Each structure stands twice: as C-alpha cells, then as structure tokens.
C-alpha cells in the first residue's frame, strides 16, 4: 500500500497545480525566448497509460523534463509536433514520473517543489556529493520504479549525467528486463546552449531546442543487460558510433 507521501505525490490535486505553475513559468523560455522544434509526436498517440519508459539523452537537470511534460500535455489536447498556446495546462496529463538523483531533488526549495510533479528520487550508485562512489542498487529504489511503471509513463536518462556520450548505466537495462515496458527513445539537443546546467537560467537567447521521439524499440527482454543497454544507447544517439560522428570529434582530429 502506498505511503501518505507517495499518495500525495501521485494525487492530481497536487500534481495538476504543480504542472500548471511550472508550465506557465517555463513556457516563455521554450516558445518566446527560444524556439522548440518537436518531431515524432505521432509515436505517442497509441501508447497505453502505464508501463511506458521514455529513455533520453540528458543536457540539463530540469529543462529537459519540463519540456517533456509540456509535450505530453500538449499531445493530450491533440497537438501535433508543436506546443502552441499553453491552454493544455488547464487540464494537464499527470500520469508521468521521472527518475532523478535524490541529492538533486533535495538541493533547494525549487527542486523540492518540482519533485511534486512526479520525481522518483533514487540514490546514485556511482556518485554522491560530488565524489565517485561504488555501492549496490537500493532495492527500495528499484521497487519505487517498478511501482511507478505499473501506473504511469516514466522518463529516465540512462547516462545519469548531462555530460554528452557518457556511458549508460546498467540500471536502465535492468528496469527494462524486470518490467518489459514499451521503450520510447528520445533525442534532445540545444538545451545545453540555451540553459545553464540546472536548466533554470538562460545562457543564450534565440536557441533552437529540438526534441525527437522515435518509434518504440523492438527489444528482446531476455537478452543480456549489456545488449539491451547497447540498443538503448544507439537509439538515443549516445553510443560510440554517434560520438565519432560528432563535430567535437572532428575538431579533436584537426587539432592533432
């Protein structure tokens, strides 16, 4: 049975106003100060309301997730590859949760407020308080993710960091093997240009923010975790194959 805290976090009476508040505050940054280009929203049309896992590359702590929430709400109101005016925030789609580092969501008052929008706070197994660590996965964290998928769409960032082309974490593959969800890859870009690392302050105005939803992956859930993770990293264009195609790689070659 869910705890009181979990019931509050899942309540539309709480999440709805938080979505509307965060959405109205962030909409100008996505559509006026900068420009958001969306493709692949048709892949959201026939998804069930639960056991759907969105896997994406990561460029800021909060702006990425906030943009996804805008898109999901807009799609519910029939928008196709655009946000338009944010009247979709009057009745937002709230059956969404996102996996986030516990220390990030507890870092300040604003992050604690945003946590009410559907954060699944987990302990990083490789880093804590700015230092590298090694620890086993917390079974409570695994259970929270499993329970969230049973009732919601869930967003996760397999790399667990905003650093481009960082290796993916096997935890994502284990989530997929354990729950057998529909897995939708998402590729984002431009957020690192427009926002600071937290995604709350502008670095540049007039940037293009791109969000591409791909077709759900065809996954062999019985395959080894390494193979599933490799498939996911290719799909979100963060594998070595894509790293070698990047402009930064070309510049490094020319510098040598």
KOLKOLTOR-146478 format. One line per 2 residues: number of its first residue (from 1); their letters; for each residue z negated, y negated, x negated of N, C-alpha, C. Coordinates in pm, whole numbers, always signed. Layout:
BEGIN
NUM) a) Z,Y,X,Z,Y,X,Z,Y,X ~ ... $
END
This chain:
BEGIN
1) xx) +0,+120,-84,+0,+0,+0,+0,-125,-88 ~ +85,-225,-56,+91,-346,-137,-41,-422,-135 $
3) xx) -74,-484,-248,-193,-568,-254,-169,-697,-178 ~ -277,-773,-157,-265,-902,-88,-169,-993,-164 $
5) xx) -183,-995,-298,-96,-1078,-382,+49,-1040,-368 ~ +76,-908,-364,+214,-861,-350,+270,-895,-213 $
7) xx) +182,-885,-109,+227,-918,+26,+264,-1065,+34 ~ +183,-1151,-27,+212,-1295,-27,+344,-1322,-98 $
9) xx) +362,-1256,-215,+484,-1278,-293,+610,-1232,-219 ~ +597,-1134,-128,+712,-1083,-53,+730,-1150,+82 $
11) xx) +636,-1233,+121,+640,-1293,+253,+747,-1402,+261 ~ +829,-1396,+366,+930,-1500,+387,+864,-1635,+411 $
13) xx) +742,-1633,+464,+671,-1758,+489,+639,-1830,+359 ~ +631,-1754,+249,+607,-1814,+117,+739,-1834,+43 $
15) xx) +819,-1728,+37,+943,-1733,-42,+1045,-1831,+16 ~ +1054,-1838,+148,+1151,-1927,+211,+1133,-2072,+169 $
17) xx) +1013,-2130,+186,+992,-2269,+142,+1010,-2288,-8 ~ +971,-2188,-89,+989,-2200,-234,+1138,-2203,-268 $
19) xx) +1216,-2116,-206,+1361,-2117,-228,+1419,-2254,-191 ~ +1378,-2306,-76,+1431,-2433,-31,+1392,-2546,-126 $
21) xx) +1266,-2547,-171,+1218,-2651,-261,+1289,-2645,-395 ~ +1291,-2527,-455,+1357,-2510,-584,+1508,-2534,-571 $
23) xx) +1565,-2487,-460,+1708,-2501,-439,+1751,-2646,-426 ~ +1679,-2724,-348,+1715,-2865,-330,+1697,-2943,-459 $
25) xx) +1594,-2907,-537,+1570,-2977,-664,+1677,-2944,-767 ~ +1731,-2823,-762,+1826,-2778,-866,+1972,-2796,-827 $
27) xx) +2002,-2812,-698,+2142,-2819,-653,+2220,-2932,-722 ~ +2166,-3054,-735,+2245,-3159,-802,+2283,-3123,-946 $
29) xx) +2196,-3053,-1017,+2226,-3016,-1155,+2337,-2914,-1165 ~ +2358,-2838,-1057,+2462,-2735,-1057,+2594,-2786,-1002 $
31) xx) +2591,-2890,-920,+2711,-2933,-849,+2750,-3078,-866 ~ +2659,-3160,-916,+2688,-3302,-935,+2687,-3337,-1084 $
33) xx) +2574,-3310,-1147,+2561,-3337,-1291,+2654,-3245,-1370 ~ +2661,-3120,-1328,+2750,-3022,-1389,+2835,-2957,-1279 $
35) xx) +2921,-2866,-1317,+3009,-2800,-1220,+2992,-2650,-1232 ~ +2967,-2583,-1119,+2951,-2438,-1118,+3077,-2371,-1066 $
37) xx) +3133,-2282,-1147,+3251,-2204,-1107,+3208,-2059,-1087 ~ +3237,-2006,-970,+3193,-1871,-934,+3315,-1785,-904 $
39) xx) +3313,-1662,-950,+3418,-1566,-914,+3354,-1431,-884 ~ +3421,-1353,-802,+3374,-1218,-772,+3271,-1209,-661 $
41) xx) +3252,-1315,-581,+3153,-1307,-474,+3190,-1202,-368 ~ +3318,-1164,-366,+3357,-1059,-272,+3288,-927,-299 $
43) xx) +3241,-909,-424,+3172,-785,-458,+3030,-779,-400 ~ +2984,-890,-343,+2851,-895,-281,+2857,-860,-132 $
45) xx) +2977,-860,-76,+2991,-855,+69,+2933,-730,+134 ~ +2959,-615,+79,+2921,-490,+146,+2803,-420,+80 $
47) xx) +2727,-492,+2,+2612,-431,-65,+2499,-405,+35 ~ +2427,-294,+19,+2309,-272,+103,+2201,-374,+70 $
49) xx) +2098,-380,+151,+1993,-481,+133,+1884,-435,+38 ~ +1900,-317,-20,+1800,-267,-114,+1867,-178,-218 $
51) xx) +1794,-153,-327,+1839,-67,-437,+1972,-114,-497 ~ +1981,-245,-519,+2093,-304,-590,+2037,-376,-712 $
53) xx) +2091,-342,-828,+2044,-401,-954,+2154,-486,-1015 ~ +2127,-614,-1032,+2220,-705,-1099,+2180,-713,-1246 $
55) xx) +2274,-683,-1335,+2249,-689,-1479,+2333,-801,-1536 ~ +2273,-887,-1617,+2343,-1006,-1664,+2302,-1042,-1805 $
57) xx) +2393,-1112,-1875,+2351,-1177,-1999,+2262,-1295,-1963 ~ +2198,-1353,-2062,+2088,-1447,-2037,+2106,-1568,-2128 $
59) xx) +2098,-1689,-2071,+2116,-1808,-2155,+2003,-1909,-2143 ~ +1930,-1909,-2031,+1811,-1993,-2017,+1704,-1914,-1943 $
61) xx) +1580,-1960,-1949,+1472,-1887,-1881,+1486,-1892,-1730 ~ +1520,-2010,-1675,+1514,-2026,-1531,+1646,-2063,-1463 $
63) xx) +1732,-2141,-1530,+1853,-2190,-1464,+1945,-2076,-1420 ~ +1952,-1969,-1500,+2037,-1854,-1466,+1994,-1794,-1332 $
65) xx) +1865,-1764,-1321,+1813,-1701,-1199,+1827,-1794,-1079 ~ +1795,-1920,-1098,+1805,-2017,-989,+1948,-2021,-935 $
67) xx) +2046,-2017,-1025,+2186,-2019,-982,+2220,-1893,-902 ~ +2170,-1778,-946,+2193,-1655,-870,+2137,-1668,-728 $
69) xx) +2018,-1724,-716,+1956,-1738,-584,+2042,-1829,-496 ~ +2094,-1936,-551,+2185,-2023,-476,+2305,-1942,-427 $
71) xx) +2364,-1864,-516,+2485,-1789,-481,+2457,-1686,-373 ~ +2346,-1614,-384,+2313,-1513,-284,+2292,-1577,-147 $
73) xx) +2225,-1692,-146,+2202,-1761,-19,+2334,-1813,+38 ~ +2419,-1869,-48,+2548,-1920,-2,+2635,-1808,+55 $
75) xx) +2631,-1691,-11,+2712,-1577,+37,+2666,-1533,+175 ~ +2536,-1538,+199,+2484,-1500,+330,+2541,-1589,+440 $
77) xx) +2570,-1714,+405,+2625,-1808,+502,+2778,-1810,+501 ~ +2838,-1711,+435,+2982,-1694,+441,+3061,-1769,+335 $
79) xx) +2993,-1829,+237,+3066,-1899,+132,+3138,-1798,+43 ~ +3253,-1839,-10,+3331,-1750,-96,+3364,-1823,-226 $
81) xx) +3299,-1782,-333,+3322,-1836,-467,+3298,-1987,-477 ~ +3203,-2035,-399,+3160,-2174,-412,+3023,-2189,-344 $
83) xx) +2954,-2296,-381,+2826,-2325,-318,+2843,-2422,-202 ~ +2912,-2535,-228,+2926,-2635,-124,+2793,-2702,-95 $
85) xx) +2784,-2767,+20,+2660,-2835,+57,+2550,-2731,+81 ~ +2427,-2762,+42,+2322,-2659,+41,+2250,-2639,+174 $
87) xx) +2324,-2644,+287,+2255,-2615,+413,+2216,-2468,+422 ~ +2270,-2385,+331,+2231,-2244,+327,+2082,-2228,+291 $
89) xx) +2021,-2334,+239,+1879,-2329,+204,+1789,-2343,+327 ~ +1848,-2374,+443,+1769,-2382,+565,+1720,-2243,+607 $
91) xx) +1798,-2140,+573,+1760,-2002,+605,+1804,-1915,+489 ~ +1729,-1918,+379,+1773,-1851,+255,+1760,-1699,+262 $
93) xx) +1841,-1635,+181,+1832,-1490,+164,+1723,-1462,+62 ~ +1613,-1405,+105,+1495,-1393,+18,+1468,-1251,-29 $
95) xx) +1553,-1157,+4,+1528,-1019,-40,+1582,-999,-181 ~ +1533,-1082,-271,+1574,-1080,-410,+1450,-1091,-499 $
97) xx) +1448,-1013,-605,+1343,-1025,-705,+1409,-1027,-843 ~ +1339,-1080,-940,+1393,-1086,-1075,+1285,-1047,-1175 $
99) xx) +1328,-972,-1275,+1235,-924,-1378,+1220,-1033,-1484 ~ +1095,-1068,-1515,+1068,-1176,-1610,+947,-1142,-1694 $
101) xx) +943,-1196,-1816,+830,-1172,-1905,+705,-1237,-1847 ~ +597,-1163,-1849,+471,-1209,-1791,+426,-1341,-1854 $
103) xx) +435,-1353,-1988,+387,-1473,-2054,+473,-1594,-2018 ~ +601,-1573,-1990,+688,-1683,-1949,+649,-1734,-1811 $
105) xx) +623,-1642,-1718,+592,-1683,-1581,+452,-1743,-1569 ~ +368,-1725,-1670,+233,-1784,-1667,+221,-1904,-1759 $
107) xx) +336,-1952,-1812,+330,-2054,-1917,+290,-2192,-1866 ~ +324,-2224,-1741,+288,-2356,-1688,+287,-2350,-1536 $
109) xx) +250,-2463,-1475,+237,-2469,-1329,+370,-2447,-1260 ~ +478,-2503,-1317,+610,-2489,-1256,+657,-2343,-1258 $
111) xx) +634,-2274,-1369,+675,-2134,-1377,+593,-2047,-1281 ~ +466,-2083,-1263,+383,-2009,-1167,+434,-2029,-1024 $
113) xx) +479,-2151,-994,+537,-2176,-862,+664,-2096,-845 ~ +751,-2098,-946,+877,-2026,-937,+854,-1876,-925 $
115) xx) +745,-1826,-980,+713,-1684,-969,+704,-1640,-823 ~ +666,-1734,-735,+656,-1702,-593,+793,-1679,-530 $
117) xx) +899,-1715,-600,+1034,-1691,-550,+1074,-1545,-565 ~ +991,-1465,-632,+1021,-1321,-641,+1016,-1262,-780 $
119) xx) +934,-1318,-868,+927,-1265,-1004,+856,-1130,-1007 ~ +911,-1038,-1085,+842,-914,-1120,+798,-933,-1265 $
121) xx) +674,-972,-1284,+625,-1003,-1418,+593,-876,-1494 ~ +654,-859,-1612,+632,-739,-1693,+595,-780,-1835 $
123) xx) +527,-691,-1902,+489,-714,-2042,+603,-671,-2132 ~ +645,-758,-2222,+747,-719,-2319,+690,-612,-2411 $
125) xx) +774,-514,-2443,+728,-407,-2532,+758,-438,-2678 ~ +836,-546,-2701,+878,-575,-2839,+832,-710,-2891 $
127) xx) +778,-795,-2799,+739,-929,-2844,+627,-982,-2755 ~ +532,-1052,-2817,+422,-1112,-2742,+372,-1234,-2817 $
129) xx) +361,-1347,-2746,+308,-1471,-2803,+380,-1512,-2931 ~ +513,-1492,-2931,+593,-1536,-3044,+596,-1443,-3162 $
131) xx) +537,-1325,-3149,+533,-1229,-3261,+594,-1096,-3218 ~ +655,-1027,-3314,+710,-894,-3287,+596,-795,-3272 $
133) xx) +607,-710,-3170,+507,-607,-3147,+578,-476,-3113 ~ +504,-369,-3113,+556,-240,-3069,+451,-177,-2978 $
135) xx) +490,-161,-2852,+398,-98,-2759,+477,-24,-2652 ~ +413,+71,-2590,+479,+152,-2488,+494,+74,-2359 $
137) xx) +590,+118,-2279,+607,+55,-2149,+483,+75,-2064 ~ +448,-30,-1990,+334,-24,-1898,+381,+47,-1770 $
139) xx) +316,+155,-1734,+356,+231,-1616,+343,+148,-1489 ~ +249,+53,-1488,+236,-35,-1372,+360,-123,-1356 $
141) xx) +416,-166,-1470,+538,-246,-1465,+654,-164,-1410 ~ +664,-39,-1455,+770,+50,-1406,+758,+70,-1256 $
143) xx) +636,+89,-1210,+613,+111,-1066,+649,-14,-986 ~ +616,-133,-1038,+650,-258,-968,+801,-272,-951 $
145) xx) +876,-236,-1055,+1022,-247,-1048,+1078,-146,-949 ~ +1027,-23,-953,+1073,+80,-860,+1048,+38,-715 $
147) xx) +930,-16,-689,+894,-58,-553,+980,-177,-509 ~ +1009,-267,-602,+1093,-383,-569,+1234,-339,-532 $
149) xx) +1290,-245,-608,+1425,-197,-578,+1432,-125,-443 ~ +1323,-63,-405,+1321,+10,-278,+1338,-83,-158 $
151) xx) +1314,-214,-178,+1319,-308,-66,+1409,-430,-89 ~ +1462,-444,-211,+1529,-569,-245,+1648,-549,-337 $
153) xx) +1720,-660,-360,+1806,-674,-475,+1717,-716,-592 ~ +1748,-668,-710,+1670,-703,-829,+1765,-751,-938 $
155) xx) +1728,-860,-1004,+1804,-917,-1116,+1731,-883,-1245 ~ +1804,-835,-1344,+1744,-811,-1474,+1838,-854,-1585 $
157) xx) +1780,-888,-1698,+1856,-930,-1815,+1827,-828,-1924 ~ +1917,-732,-1947,+1890,-619,-2036,+1850,-658,-2177 $
159) xx) +1893,-775,-2224,+1860,-815,-2361,+1719,-870,-2372 ~ +1665,-920,-2263,+1528,-972,-2265,+1512,-1097,-2349 $
161) xx) +1621,-1162,-2382,+1617,-1282,-2466,+1742,-1365,-2436 ~ +1736,-1494,-2465,+1851,-1581,-2444,+1945,-1580,-2565 $
163) xx) +1911,-1507,-2668,+1996,-1500,-2788,+2121,-1419,-2758 ~ +2241,-1475,-2779,+2364,-1401,-2747,+2382,-1279,-2836 $
165) xx) +2433,-1172,-2777,+2465,-1047,-2845,+2342,-978,-2905 ~ +2225,-1012,-2856,+2105,-936,-2893,+2119,-796,-2833 $
167) xx) +2060,-695,-2896,+2073,-559,-2842,+2005,-545,-2707 ~ +2061,-460,-2623,+1999,-433,-2494,+1876,-346,-2510 $
169) xx) +1788,-354,-2413,+1664,-276,-2415,+1679,-151,-2327 ~ +1629,-40,-2376,+1647,+87,-2305,+1577,+88,-2169 $
171) xx) +1483,-4,-2151,+1413,-8,-2022,+1509,-22,-1905 ~ +1617,-99,-1925,+1716,-115,-1819,+1781,+18,-1785 $
173) xx) +1815,+96,-1887,+1877,+227,-1863,+1780,+320,-1790 ~ +1652,+313,-1824,+1554,+398,-1756,+1537,+357,-1609 $
175) xx) +1544,+226,-1581,+1539,+180,-1442,+1656,+240,-1365 ~ +1772,+239,-1425,+1892,+291,-1360,+1881,+442,-1339 $
177) xx) +1835,+515,-1439,+1822,+660,-1426,+1718,+697,-1320 ~ +1608,+622,-1316,+1499,+656,-1225,+1531,+624,-1079 $
179) xx) +1607,+516,-1055,+1628,+469,-919,+1769,+488,-865 ~ +1864,+515,-955,+2004,+536,-916,+2055,+423,-824 $
181) xx) +2038,+299,-866,+2082,+187,-783,+2230,+161,-795 ~ +2283,+79,-706,+2414,+19,-728,+2394,-86,-836 $
183) xx) +2475,-81,-941,+2459,-172,-1055,+2576,-269,-1059 ~ +2546,-398,-1043,+2649,-502,-1041,+2638,-586,-1168 $
185) xx) +2738,-580,-1257,+2734,-662,-1379,+2769,-809,-1348 ~ +2703,-898,-1420,+2729,-1041,-1405,+2745,-1101,-1545 $
187) xx) +2844,-1185,-1561,+2867,-1254,-1688,+2856,-1405,-1662 ~ +2766,-1471,-1735,+2749,-1615,-1719,+2786,-1686,-1849 $
189) xx) +2818,-1813,-1837,+2845,-1894,-1956,+2827,-2041,-1921 ~ +2804,-2123,-2024,+2792,-2267,-2008,+2651,-2317,-1986 $
191) xx) +2559,-2227,-1949,+2422,-2270,-1923,+2353,-2320,-2050 ~ +2386,-2256,-2162,+2324,-2296,-2289,+2371,-2436,-2331 $
193) xx) +2491,-2475,-2285,+2539,-2609,-2317,+2470,-2714,-2229 ~ +2454,-2681,-2103,+2405,-2779,-2006,+2254,-2799,-2010 $
195) xx) +2180,-2691,-2038,+2035,-2696,-2025,+1964,-2661,-2157 ~ +1836,-2700,-2162,+1753,-2656,-2273,+1720,-2508,-2254 $
197) xx) +1646,-2451,-2345,+1619,-2307,-2343,+1550,-2263,-2214 ~ +1461,-2348,-2163,+1392,-2312,-2038,+1482,-2328,-1917 $
199) xx) +1587,-2408,-1931,+1676,-2430,-1817,+1624,-2533,-1719 ~ +1535,-2620,-1764,+1474,-2719,-1677,+1513,-2862,-1713 $
201) xx) +1568,-2883,-1833,+1610,-3015,-1877,+1756,-3011,-1918 ~ +1826,-3122,-1894,+1967,-3129,-1931,+1983,-3158,-2080 $
203) xx) +2074,-3084,-2143,+2118,-3116,-2278,+2250,-3191,-2276 ~ +2332,-3158,-2177,+2464,-3216,-2167,+2503,-3227,-2021 $
205) xx) +2571,-3335,-1986,+2620,-3351,-1851,+2771,-3323,-1847 ~ +2818,-3281,-1732,+2960,-3252,-1717,+3002,-3116,-1768 $
207) xx) +2906,-3028,-1792,+2938,-2893,-1840,+2985,-2805,-1724 ~ +3066,-2705,-1758,+3109,-2606,-1660,+3021,-2483,-1672 $
209) xx) +2957,-2448,-1563,+2871,-2329,-1558,+2950,-2220,-1486 ~ +2976,-2111,-1554,+3055,-2004,-1493,+2969,-1882,-1464 $
211) xx) +2991,-1823,-1347,+2921,-1701,-1305,+3026,-1606,-1249 ~ +3039,-1489,-1311,+3138,-1390,-1268,+3068,-1260,-1229 $
213) xx) +3085,-1222,-1102,+3033,-1093,-1054,+3146,-991,-1065 ~ +3117,-879,-1131,+3216,-773,-1145,+3191,-664,-1041 $
215) xx) +3287,-573,-1031,+3271,-459,-942,+3151,-375,-985 ~ +3081,-313,-889,+2971,-223,-926,+3019,-114,-1022 $
217) xx) +2934,-79,-1115,+2969,+19,-1216,+2970,+161,-1157 ~ +3059,+243,-1209,+3059,+385,-1179,+2974,+453,-1288 $
219) xx) +2855,+494,-1252,+2759,+540,-1352,+2727,+688,-1332 ~ +2722,+759,-1443,+2669,+896,-1445,+2519,+884,-1468 $
221) xx) +2442,+895,-1360,+2298,+873,-1370,+2227,+980,-1453 ~ +2295,+1091,-1476,+2236,+1198,-1556,+2271,+1187,-1703 $
223) xx) +2350,+1087,-1739,+2387,+1066,-1880,+2265,+1017,-1959 ~ +2265,+1034,-2091,+2154,+984,-2172,+2138,+832,-2155 $
225) xx) +2017,+785,-2172,+1987,+643,-2157,+2074,+557,-2249 ~ +2098,+606,-2370,+2180,+530,-2466,+2320,+504,-2412 $
227) xx) +2378,+606,-2347,+2513,+593,-2294,+2517,+495,-2177 ~ +2416,+502,-2093,+2410,+410,-1979,+2392,+266,-2027 $
229) xx) +2306,+248,-2126,+2285,+114,-2180,+2413,+60,-2244 ~ +2484,+146,-2313,+2611,+106,-2375,+2710,+59,-2269 $
231) xx) +2716,+132,-2158,+2806,+95,-2049,+2767,-41,-1990 ~ +2639,-64,-1973,+2590,-190,-1920,+2622,-306,-2013 $
233) xx) +2598,-288,-2143,+2621,-396,-2239,+2769,-431,-2249 ~ +2856,-332,-2237,+3000,-359,-2232,+3035,-441,-2107 $
235) xx) +2974,-402,-1995,+3007,-467,-1868,+2964,-613,-1864 ~ +2852,-647,-1931,+2807,-787,-1932,+2859,-861,-2056 $
237) xx) +2949,-794,-2128,+3023,-853,-2241,+2929,-900,-2353 ~ +2830,-816,-2382,+2736,-846,-2489,+2732,-736,-2595 $
239) xx) +2827,-645,-2591,+2833,-537,-2688,+2900,-585,-2816 ~ +2897,-502,-2917,+2958,-537,-3046,+3106,-565,-3030 $
241) xx) +3171,-492,-2940,+3313,-512,-2914,+3342,-657,-2876 ~ +3257,-715,-2792,+3278,-853,-2749,+3229,-952,-2853 $
243) xx) +3128,-916,-2928,+3077,-1005,-3033,+3187,-1034,-3135 ~ +3266,-934,-3168,+3372,-951,-3267,+3488,-1036,-3215 $
245) xx) +3493,-1056,-3083,+3598,-1139,-3025,+3555,-1284,-3013 ~ +3426,-1313,-3032,+3373,-1446,-3008,+3420,-1548,-3110 $
247) xx) +3421,-1676,-3068,+3463,-1785,-3157,+3370,-1797,-3278 ~ +3241,-1770,-3254,+3146,-1784,-3364,+3176,-1683,-3474 $
249) xx) +3227,-1564,-3435,+3261,-1463,-3536,+3380,-1511,-3620 ~ +3479,-1571,-3555,+3595,-1623,-3625,+3554,-1730,-3726 $
251) xx) +3463,-1818,-3685,+3418,-1925,-3774,+3345,-1867,-3896 ~ +3268,-1761,-3872,+3198,-1698,-3984,+3296,-1638,-4083 $
253) xx) +3405,-1580,-4031,+3505,-1521,-4119,+3574,-1630,-4201 ~ +3607,-1743,-4138,+3675,-1852,-4208,+3585,-1917,-4313 $
255) xx) +3454,-1912,-4289,+3361,-1973,-4383,+3346,-1891,-4512 ~ +3383,-1763,-4506,+3362,-1675,-4622,+3473,-1688,-4725 $
END
